[in-house]
Amino acid sequence: MTHRFTLYFIVPFIILSCNNYPDGQISAFDVSGMTSINGEEVCIDTDIMSPRSLYLFKDRLFLIDKYEDMNVTMISLDDYSSSRVLPSGNGPHEFLRIASFHSTIDNTSLGVYDNRKQKYVTYKTEEEYKFSDETLIDEIKVTPIDGTYTLIPYKDGYIANGAFDNNMFTYMNMDFSVINSFGQYPGDNASQGTHEFFQKNQTVIHVNHNSCTFVAAGVYNDWLTFYKEVDNRFVLSKEYFTYDSDVTTSSTSIQGITQISNKENENTVRGYRALCSSSNYIYALYWGIKSVDIGSPNNKCYILKFTNNGDYINGYIVEDLLRYIAVDEEDEYLYAITFSQTENEVLMKYKL
């Protein structure tokens, strides 16, 4: 089978207030029962340049932050010492653009997905976390089907978001044959399935392997949807939604590569920013802030906690904007990278 794969690049036009929710409410959730939490900065001596993702695996935090020929900052949670790992390049155990990390179901090995080299590399993990021939388990060539934006491993296959006919998500085998396409956007979905529609209604996605739960959250809307995998099919278990995306989308083609861009306006709202989970719970980072207000001094964000079935439990209020989050397996501490347009971003630790 031949798989077509076209590269799609997100080219944002950002206009740098808050969304007009009823008093005491953000998105579909009541803030009156939420707890305000304060954090402490950790890894003070570690430089954070241009972070793109945060992932917690066992006793290590992996921060995708490419600079000085290395792609990742690895942080020990024992003493918060850090080291730079996974060099940039075309050689063995080198990566051009790491998109994400993923652990295997048994939590014994760590997968690294490079969406520029189109490969998924798995290493067995030891105390020293070496990424070399002696710890290499597998290296798989990744050739996603046309329309794929974000790809995450799940069991013996992958789940992707993107432009897939009339669905938002697709579950694929290792050979990228489709097992199950699913996901209907609950708002204005007249053009669902096109790349322009997905760019306007793009999502962040996450899988909890322990509970066979897939979660997606809107970047420019507040769609939050939970699916459970049953017999190789993903079935909707819960979803929340109160407002549509308000951005203008356009596309151009340069030398056969389609570039799709969003132009934000004074009513554009930044919705969900990140998802993470422990074995027992799902956490969603929500802003709910208009783009024109992102530089305001009094912004806050919300950490929303759910069961694996998508039932809302409670929330936490952070008097600052966070970019990425990760939670430990005991649901005791949340780690986060702050968001700032003017100052250095830092790693914070919050007790839940």
Phi, psi and chi 1 to 4 in degrees:
 res  aa     phi    psi   chi1   chi2   chi3   chi4
   1 MET       -  137.0  179.2 -178.9  -66.4      -
   2 THR   -98.8  128.7  -59.5      -      -      -
   3 HIS  -107.7  128.3  -57.9  -75.4      -      -
   4 ARG   -90.2  136.9  -63.9 -177.4  -62.3  114.4
   5 PHE  -139.2  112.5 -179.9   50.2      -      -
   6 THR  -105.5  133.7  -55.5      -      -      -
   7 LEU   -78.5  131.4  -67.8  176.5      -      -
   8 TYR  -120.9  126.4  -70.1   88.3      -      -
   9 PHE  -109.5  135.4  -67.6   91.5      -      -
  10 ILE   -87.4  121.9  -61.5  172.0      -      -
  11 VAL  -120.8   90.9 -175.2      -      -      -
  12 PRO   -78.5  141.9   27.4  -32.0      -      -
  13 PHE  -108.8  104.9  -70.2   83.0      -      -
  14 ILE   -98.7  129.2  -60.1  174.7      -      -
  15 ILE  -105.1  110.9  -56.5  175.5      -      -
  16 LEU   -96.2      -  -70.4  178.7      -      -
  17 SER       -  -42.1  -92.8      -      -      -
  18 CYS   -55.1  155.3  -64.5      -      -      -
  19 ASN   -61.2  143.3 -158.0   12.8      -      -
  20 ASN   -86.4   75.8  -65.0  -39.2      -      -
  21 TYR   -84.7  159.5  -63.7  116.7      -      -
  22 PRO   -59.3  153.9  -22.4   32.5      -      -
  23 ASP   -55.0  134.2  -70.8  -17.1      -      -
  24 GLY    78.2   16.9      -      -      -      -
  25 GLN  -139.0  139.2 -179.3  175.4  -36.3      -
  26 ILE  -126.3  132.2   55.5  100.1      -      -
  27 SER    50.1 -128.1 -174.5      -      -      -
  28 ALA   -96.4   14.4      -      -      -      -
  29 PHE  -122.8  140.0  -51.7  100.6      -      -
  30 ASP   -81.2  126.3 -175.6   -0.2      -      -
  31 VAL   -85.9   -9.3  -58.5      -      -      -
  32 SER   -63.0  -29.8   62.0      -      -      -
  33 GLY   -96.2    4.7      -      -      -      -
  34 MET   -78.5  153.4  -65.7 -173.7 -176.0      -
  35 THR  -105.9  130.2  -57.0      -      -      -
  36 SER   -78.4  132.5  -66.9      -      -      -
  37 ILE  -125.9  144.2   54.7  175.3      -      -
  38 ASN  -114.9  141.7  -62.5  -50.0      -      -
  39 GLY  -113.0  176.2      -      -      -      -
  40 GLU  -124.0  142.2   59.9  173.4  -43.2      -
  41 GLU   -75.2  133.8 -177.1 -179.2  -12.3      -
  42 VAL  -123.2  164.2  -65.8      -      -      -
  43 CYS    56.4   49.1  -69.3      -      -      -
  44 ILE   -60.2  -33.8  -64.4  174.6      -      -
  45 ASP   -88.0    3.2  -63.9  -31.8      -      -
  46 THR   -93.3  126.4  -61.3      -      -      -
  47 ASP   -76.1  131.6  -68.4  -31.6      -      -
  48 ILE  -118.0  118.0  -63.1  176.4      -      -
  49 MET  -100.6  -73.9  -52.5  -59.3  -73.7      -
  50 SER  -134.8   72.0  -59.1      -      -      -
  51 PRO   -67.1  143.9   26.7  -35.5      -      -
  52 ARG  -123.8  -10.7  -68.4 -167.5  -64.8  107.1
  53 SER  -171.8  154.9 -179.1      -      -      -
  54 LEU  -133.5  129.6 -178.3   67.2      -      -
  55 TYR  -137.6  132.4 -173.4   75.0      -      -
  56 LEU  -106.0  127.0 -167.6  154.6      -      -
  57 PHE  -134.9  114.3  178.3   72.4      -      -
  58 LYS    55.1 -113.7  -65.6 -176.4  178.0  179.2
  59 ASP  -108.2   24.7   61.2  -15.2      -      -
  60 ARG  -131.5  142.9  -64.4  -71.5 -166.1  -83.0
  61 LEU  -103.3  134.6  -81.3  170.4      -      -
  62 PHE  -114.5  116.4  -68.0   86.8      -      -
  63 LEU  -110.0  112.8  174.4   60.9      -      -
  64 ILE   -74.8  110.7  -59.4  175.9      -      -
  65 ASP  -156.4   87.4 -169.8   18.4      -      -
  66 LYS   -79.6  123.0 -176.3  176.4 -180.0  178.6
  67 TYR  -166.8  158.2   65.6   93.2      -      -
  68 GLU    51.1   45.1  -65.7 -179.7   -9.9      -
  69 ASP    65.7   12.7  -61.8  -36.3      -      -
  70 MET  -123.1  147.3  -70.4  -71.8 -176.6      -
  71 ASN   -95.4  -24.1  -75.3  -71.0      -      -
  72 VAL  -138.9  140.4  172.3      -      -      -
  73 THR  -100.3  121.7  -61.0      -      -      -
  74 MET  -104.1  126.2 -176.4  174.9   66.1      -
  75 ILE  -119.8  127.6  -59.7  166.9      -      -
  76 SER   -81.0  131.3  169.0      -      -      -
  77 LEU   -80.6   -7.2  -64.1 -177.0      -      -
  78 ASP   -74.3  -47.5  -66.7  -29.8      -      -
  79 ASP  -132.0    4.5   57.2    5.6      -      -
  80 TYR    60.8   26.3  -61.8  112.2      -      -
  81 SER   -75.5  154.0   59.7      -      -      -
  82 SER  -133.7  156.2   65.1      -      -      -
  83 SER  -145.9  157.8   58.4      -      -      -
  84 ARG  -100.0  129.5  -60.7  -75.2  -66.4  155.6
  85 VAL  -134.9  169.4  -63.0      -      -      -
  86 LEU    59.4   82.3  -60.8  174.5      -      -
  87 PRO   -66.9  159.4   23.4  -33.1      -      -
  88 SER   -88.9  138.6  180.0      -      -      -
  89 GLY   153.0 -176.0      -      -      -      -
  90 ASN  -104.4    2.2  -77.5  -57.1      -      -
  91 GLY   -84.1 -178.2      -      -      -      -
  92 PRO   -59.9  136.4  -21.9   32.7      -      -
  93 HIS    60.2   27.9  -46.8  -66.4      -      -
  94 GLU  -118.9  151.5  -67.0  179.8  -15.2      -
  95 PHE  -135.4  147.2  -60.0   83.2      -      -
  96 LEU   -96.0  -43.9  -67.7  179.7      -      -
  97 ARG  -149.3   97.5 -177.0 -179.9  173.3   83.5
  98 ILE   -74.7  121.6  -64.2  176.6      -      -
  99 ALA   -91.5  -33.8      -      -      -      -
 100 SER  -168.1  162.8   55.1      -      -      -
 101 PHE  -113.3  151.7  -74.4   94.8      -      -
 102 HIS  -149.2  140.5  -53.9  -82.3      -      -
 103 SER   -97.1  153.3   59.4      -      -      -
 104 THR   -74.7  165.6   52.5      -      -      -
 105 ILE   -59.7  -37.6  -64.8  176.4      -      -
 106 ASP   -82.9   -0.1   60.1    7.4      -      -
 107 ASN    62.6   29.4 -146.9   37.2      -      -
 108 THR  -107.0  -10.7   61.3      -      -      -
 109 SER  -142.9  161.2   56.4      -      -      -
 110 LEU  -122.1  130.3 -174.1   67.2      -      -
 111 GLY  -103.1  143.1      -      -      -      -
 112 VAL  -123.4  123.7 -175.1      -      -      -
 113 TYR  -107.6  120.8  174.1   47.3      -      -
 114 ASP  -107.2  108.7 -174.2  -34.7      -      -
 115 ASN   -83.3   -6.7   62.0    0.3      -      -
 116 ARG   -89.8  -42.1 -174.7  162.2  -64.4  171.1
 117 LYS   -78.8  -12.4  -78.5 -170.3  169.9 -176.9
 118 GLN    55.0   56.8  -66.8 -178.3 -117.9      -
 119 LYS  -142.9  152.2   69.9  175.8 -176.2  178.9
 120 TYR  -123.6  117.8 -176.0   72.3      -      -
 121 VAL  -115.5  131.9 -173.2      -      -      -
 122 THR  -116.4  132.6  -53.8      -      -      -
 123 TYR  -122.0  140.8  -63.2   93.9      -      -
 124 LYS   -75.2  146.5   62.9 -177.8  178.1 -178.7
 125 THR  -105.7  136.7   55.0      -      -      -
 126 GLU  -130.7 -179.3  -60.0  172.8  -17.8      -
 127 GLU   -59.4  -35.1  -70.6 -174.1    5.9      -
 128 GLU   -88.0  -10.1  -62.7 -179.0    1.4      -
 129 TYR    49.7   61.0  -74.7   86.4      -      -
 130 LYS   -84.9  140.5  -65.0  179.5  179.2  178.2
 131 PHE  -116.0   88.8  -59.3   94.1      -      -
 132 SER  -152.1 -178.3   61.4      -      -      -
 133 ASP   -58.8  -36.0  -74.4  -18.2      -      -
 134 GLU   -72.0  -18.9   61.1 -175.8  -78.1      -
 135 THR  -110.8   -1.5   59.5      -      -      -
 136 LEU   -69.0  128.4  177.5   65.5      -      -
 137 ILE  -100.1  -47.0  -64.9  176.8      -      -
 138 ASP  -160.4  152.4 -159.5    2.8      -      -
 139 GLU  -137.0  119.1 -178.6  172.4  -34.4      -
 140 ILE  -117.0  133.1  -60.1  172.4      -      -
 141 LYS   -74.4  130.8 -179.8   66.8  174.4  177.0
 142 VAL  -108.7  120.8  175.8      -      -      -
 143 THR  -129.3   78.8   53.7      -      -      -
 144 PRO   -62.9  156.0  -17.4   30.6      -      -
 145 ILE   -70.8  160.1   60.8  174.5      -      -
 146 ASP   -59.0  137.4 -173.1   39.7      -      -
 147 GLY   103.7   -9.7      -      -      -      -
 148 THR   -72.2  134.7  -64.0      -      -      -
 149 TYR  -110.8  -64.7  -80.0   73.9      -      -
 150 THR  -112.9  137.9  -53.5      -      -      -
 151 LEU  -127.2  129.6 -171.3   74.3      -      -
 152 ILE  -132.3  139.2   53.9  176.9      -      -
 153 PRO   -68.8  146.4  -17.5   31.8      -      -
 154 TYR  -150.1  119.7  176.7   74.0      -      -
 155 LYS    50.3 -123.8  -68.8 -173.1  173.5  179.1
 156 ASP  -100.2   39.1  -65.8  -35.5      -      -
 157 GLY  -165.2 -151.1      -      -      -      -
 158 TYR  -142.7  154.7  -58.3   90.6      -      -
 159 ILE  -120.1  138.8  -55.4  175.2      -      -
 160 ALA  -133.2  150.5      -      -      -      -
 161 ASN  -103.2  160.7   62.6    2.8      -      -
 162 GLY   155.0 -157.7      -      -      -      -
 163 ALA  -103.0   95.8      -      -      -      -
 164 PHE  -122.6   85.4  -53.4  117.0      -      -
 165 ASP    50.0 -112.7  -65.4  -32.1      -      -
 166 ASN  -107.2   21.6  -67.2  -41.6      -      -
 167 ASN  -127.7  157.5  -65.7  -74.0      -      -
 168 MET   -93.1  -21.6  -65.2  -73.5  -76.3      -
 169 PHE  -137.8  153.6  -43.4  109.2      -      -
 170 THR  -139.7  134.9  -68.4      -      -      -
 171 TYR  -103.3  125.3  178.8   29.1      -      -
 172 MET  -126.0  153.2  -63.3  170.0  -80.4      -
 173 ASN   -71.9  175.4  -74.2  -55.2      -      -
 174 MET   -61.3  -27.8  -68.3  -65.8  -70.3      -
 175 ASP   -88.8    6.9   63.3   -0.7      -      -
 176 PHE    70.1   17.7  -63.8   98.2      -      -
 177 SER   -75.6  143.0   58.7      -      -      -
 178 VAL   -77.6  129.0  174.5      -      -      -
 179 ILE   -93.3  -47.2  -58.3  172.4      -      -
 180 ASN  -158.3  121.4  173.2 -144.8      -      -
 181 SER  -101.9  141.4  -68.5      -      -      -
 182 PHE  -157.7  169.7   59.5   99.1      -      -
 183 GLY   101.8  103.0      -      -      -      -
 184 GLN  -108.7  121.6  -68.2  -66.4  -53.4      -
 185 TYR   -66.1  130.3  178.3   67.5      -      -
 186 PRO   -82.3   -8.3   29.3  -34.9      -      -
 187 GLY   -94.6 -142.4      -      -      -      -
 188 ASP   -69.8  103.6 -179.4    4.0      -      -
 189 ASN  -121.5   28.8   59.5    9.9      -      -
 190 ALA   -59.2  -34.2      -      -      -      -
 191 SER  -109.0   22.1   59.6      -      -      -
 192 GLN   -57.5  137.4 -177.7  165.8  -50.7      -
 193 GLY   108.7  -17.0      -      -      -      -
 194 THR   -89.9  158.0   66.1      -      -      -
 195 HIS   -67.7  -34.8  -66.9  -73.8      -      -
 196 GLU   -63.6  -39.3  -70.7   78.2    8.0      -
 197 PHE   -64.4  -45.3  175.5   86.6      -      -
 198 PHE   -65.7  -39.4  178.8   79.3      -      -
 199 GLN   -61.2  -40.4  177.0   61.3   30.0      -
 200 LYS   -67.1  -36.7  179.5  179.1  179.4  179.2
 201 ASN  -114.9   38.0  -61.5  -71.0      -      -
 202 GLN   -62.8  155.5   60.5 -171.8  -91.1      -
 203 THR  -130.1  155.6   56.1      -      -      -
 204 VAL   -96.9  144.2  -67.5      -      -      -
 205 ILE  -129.6  156.9   59.5  176.3      -      -
 206 HIS  -155.5  148.1  178.9   77.1      -      -
 207 VAL  -124.4  133.2  165.1      -      -      -
 208 ASN  -102.9  104.6 -172.8  -36.0      -      -
 209 HIS   -64.2  -35.5  -67.3  -80.2      -      -
 210 ASN   -63.7  -34.9  -66.7  -77.7      -      -
 211 SER  -107.9    4.1   62.5      -      -      -
 212 CYS    55.4   43.7  -59.6      -      -      -
 213 THR  -110.9  133.0  -57.7      -      -      -
 214 PHE  -113.2  135.4  170.1   79.0      -      -
 215 VAL  -129.0  141.1 -169.9      -      -      -
 216 ALA  -134.5  145.1      -      -      -      -
 217 ALA  -139.7  137.6      -      -      -      -
 218 GLY   -74.3  138.3      -      -      -      -
 219 VAL   -81.5  -39.7  174.0      -      -      -
 220 TYR  -113.3    7.6  -66.0  110.2      -      -
 221 ASN  -139.0 -177.4   55.3   58.5      -      -
 222 ASP  -114.0   31.8   68.3  -17.0      -      -
 223 TRP   -70.4  122.7 -177.4   35.8      -      -
 224 LEU  -129.1  117.8 -179.1   63.3      -      -
 225 THR  -132.6  138.8 -176.6      -      -      -
 226 PHE  -119.8  133.9  -63.9   78.2      -      -
 227 TYR  -128.1  145.2  -64.8   85.6      -      -
 228 LYS  -112.2  137.8  -60.0  -73.7  -73.7 -171.1
 229 GLU   -87.3  122.2 -176.0 -102.1  -41.3      -
 230 VAL  -131.3  114.3 -179.8      -      -      -
 231 ASP    53.0   49.4  -62.9  -31.1      -      -
 232 ASN    69.9   15.3  -83.4  -15.8      -      -
 233 ARG  -128.8  140.0  -61.1 -170.8   66.5   83.1
 234 PHE   -95.4  122.9  -79.6   88.7      -      -
 235 VAL  -113.7  132.7  179.3      -      -      -
 236 LEU   -62.8  128.4  178.2   67.7      -      -
 237 SER  -111.0  -29.6   59.1      -      -      -
 238 LYS  -165.5  144.0 -162.4   85.4  170.4 -173.9
 239 GLU  -149.5  153.4   69.8  177.3    0.5      -
 240 TYR  -129.5  141.9  -55.1   87.3      -      -
 241 PHE  -166.3  132.1  174.9   77.0      -      -
 242 THR  -134.1  -20.3   68.9      -      -      -
 243 TYR  -148.2  150.0   65.3   85.4      -      -
 244 ASP   -83.8  165.2  -95.9  -46.7      -      -
 245 SER   -71.1  143.0  -54.9      -      -      -
 246 ASP  -125.9   77.3 -168.3  -18.9      -      -
 247 VAL  -139.2  156.9  -65.5      -      -      -
 248 THR  -103.8  126.5  -58.8      -      -      -
 249 THR  -111.1  138.4  -57.2      -      -      -
 250 SER  -140.6  161.4   60.5      -      -      -
 251 SER  -137.6  146.8   63.2      -      -      -
 252 THR  -136.2  157.7   57.8      -      -      -
 253 SER  -120.1  122.9 -179.2      -      -      -
 254 ILE  -123.9  112.2  -58.8  175.5      -      -
 255 GLN    52.9   42.4  -64.4 -179.1  -15.9      -
 256 GLY    83.7   -3.2      -      -      -      -
 257 ILE  -103.9  122.5  -62.2  176.8      -      -
 258 THR   -83.4  126.7  -58.9      -      -      -
 259 GLN  -112.4  123.3  -65.9 -176.1  -27.7      -
 260 ILE  -114.6  129.8  -58.7  175.6      -      -
 261 SER  -128.8  150.6   59.0      -      -      -
 262 ASN  -108.6  140.2  -80.1  -19.9      -      -
 263 LYS  -114.7  117.7 -175.7  175.5 -178.6 -179.9
 264 GLU   -83.2  160.4  -58.5 -179.0   13.9      -
 265 ASN  -134.6 -173.7   58.8   63.3      -      -
 266 GLU   -67.6  -15.3   61.6 -178.5    9.9      -
 267 ASN  -103.4   -1.1  -65.9  -47.2      -      -
 268 THR   -67.4  131.2  -60.2      -      -      -
 269 VAL  -112.3  131.7  176.4      -      -      -
 270 ARG   -83.6  117.9  -56.5  -74.8 -176.1   89.9
 271 GLY   -93.4 -107.8      -      -      -      -
 272 TYR   -84.4  142.7  -72.0   96.2      -      -
 273 ARG  -113.3  -29.1  -45.8  -48.5  -64.0  168.7
 274 ALA  -161.8  157.5      -      -      -      -
 275 LEU  -131.9  148.9  -60.8  164.9      -      -
 276 CYS  -156.1  174.0   69.7      -      -      -
 277 SER  -157.5  157.0   66.9      -      -      -
 278 SER  -101.8 -169.9   64.2      -      -      -
 279 SER   -66.3  -30.4  -66.8      -      -      -
 280 ASN  -101.0  -23.1  -61.8  -44.1      -      -
 281 TYR  -139.7  155.8  -57.6  105.8      -      -
 282 ILE  -110.0  138.5  -53.6  -73.3      -      -
 283 TYR  -122.2  136.3  -63.2   83.6      -      -
 284 ALA  -123.9  131.2      -      -      -      -
 285 LEU   -93.7  119.4  169.5   60.2      -      -
 286 TYR  -123.1  135.0 -178.5   76.7      -      -
 287 TRP   -99.2  -61.8  -79.0   12.4      -      -
 288 GLY    67.2   39.2      -      -      -      -
 289 ILE  -120.5  136.5  -61.5  171.6      -      -
 290 LYS   -67.7  145.4  -71.8 -174.4  177.1 -179.6
 291 SER   -56.8  -36.4  -62.5      -      -      -
 292 VAL   -69.4  -14.4  -67.1      -      -      -
 293 ASP  -105.2    6.1  -70.9  -25.6      -      -
 294 ILE   -62.9  -30.1  -72.7  179.6      -      -
 295 GLY   -84.1    1.2      -      -      -      -
 296 SER   -66.6  146.8  -60.7      -      -      -
 297 PRO   -75.0  -18.7   26.2  -34.1      -      -
 298 ASN  -106.8   24.1  -61.9  -41.0      -      -
 299 ASN   -69.4  151.1  -78.3  -32.8      -      -
 300 LYS  -139.9  165.6   62.5 -177.2   68.6  173.9
 301 CYS  -135.2  175.8   65.9      -      -      -
 302 TYR  -133.8  135.2  -54.0   87.3      -      -
 303 ILE  -105.0  115.2  -50.2  -64.4      -      -
 304 LEU  -103.7  133.1  -52.4  176.9      -      -
 305 LYS  -112.2  132.7 -177.8  178.1 -179.3  179.3
 306 PHE  -133.8  156.6  -58.4   86.0      -      -
 307 THR   -72.3  169.9   67.7      -      -      -
 308 ASN   -68.6  -13.4  -75.8  -42.9      -      -
 309 ASN   -89.9   -5.0  -70.3  -38.4      -      -
 310 GLY    96.4    6.2      -      -      -      -
 311 ASP   -76.4  129.8  -63.6  -43.4      -      -
 312 TYR   -70.3  132.6  174.4   67.0      -      -
 313 ILE  -104.0  -61.6  -60.6  173.6      -      -
 314 ASN  -165.9 -177.8   58.5   20.4      -      -
 315 GLY  -141.4  165.3      -      -      -      -
 316 TYR  -126.8  139.7  -56.1   92.2      -      -
 317 ILE  -104.9  128.9  -57.1  171.8      -      -
 318 VAL  -116.5  124.6  178.1      -      -      -
 319 GLU   -81.2   51.3  -59.3  -68.0  -24.7      -
 320 ASP  -170.4  166.7 -161.9   -2.2      -      -
 321 LEU   -95.9  132.1  -69.7 -175.1      -      -
 322 LEU  -110.1  150.1  -56.3  178.7      -      -
 323 ARG  -100.5  -48.5 -177.2 -171.5  -69.2  -91.1
 324 TYR  -135.6  154.7  -56.2  111.6      -      -
 325 ILE  -136.8  155.8   57.8  173.0      -      -
 326 ALA  -151.5  144.6      -      -      -      -
 327 VAL  -123.7  146.9   67.5      -      -      -
 328 ASP   -78.3  166.8   66.5    9.4      -      -
 329 GLU   -67.4  -23.4 -172.5   57.3   30.7      -
 330 GLU   -88.2    0.6  -68.9   73.5   31.7      -
 331 ASP    57.1   34.4  -61.3  -74.6      -      -
 332 GLU  -100.2  -39.2 -176.4  177.0    7.3      -
 333 TYR  -127.8  141.5  -67.4  104.0      -      -
 334 LEU  -112.2  132.9 -179.8  100.4      -      -
 335 TYR  -109.4  143.1  -62.0   89.4      -      -
 336 ALA  -150.1  148.2      -      -      -      -
 337 ILE   -98.5  128.7  -61.2  -65.1      -      -
 338 THR   -73.3  161.6   59.0      -      -      -
 339 PHE  -112.5  131.8  172.8   87.2      -      -
 340 SER  -151.9  142.7  176.8      -      -      -
 341 GLN   -96.1  -13.3  -65.7  175.6  -43.1      -
 342 THR  -124.7  -22.0   58.7      -      -      -
 343 GLU  -119.9  166.7  -59.8  176.5   -4.1      -
 344 ASN   -65.4  138.8  -69.6  -24.2      -      -
 345 GLU   -81.8  146.8  -64.1  175.0  -34.2      -
 346 VAL  -131.1  163.3  -60.1      -      -      -
 347 LEU   -93.3  126.5  176.5   64.3      -      -
 348 MET  -115.5  154.1  -60.2  -69.3  -67.0      -
 349 LYS  -125.2  128.3  175.6 -177.8  177.4 -178.2
 350 TYR  -122.7  136.2  -62.3   87.6      -      -
 351 LYS   -88.4  127.5 -176.1  171.6  176.9   57.7
 352 LEU   -90.7      -  -61.4  178.8      -      -
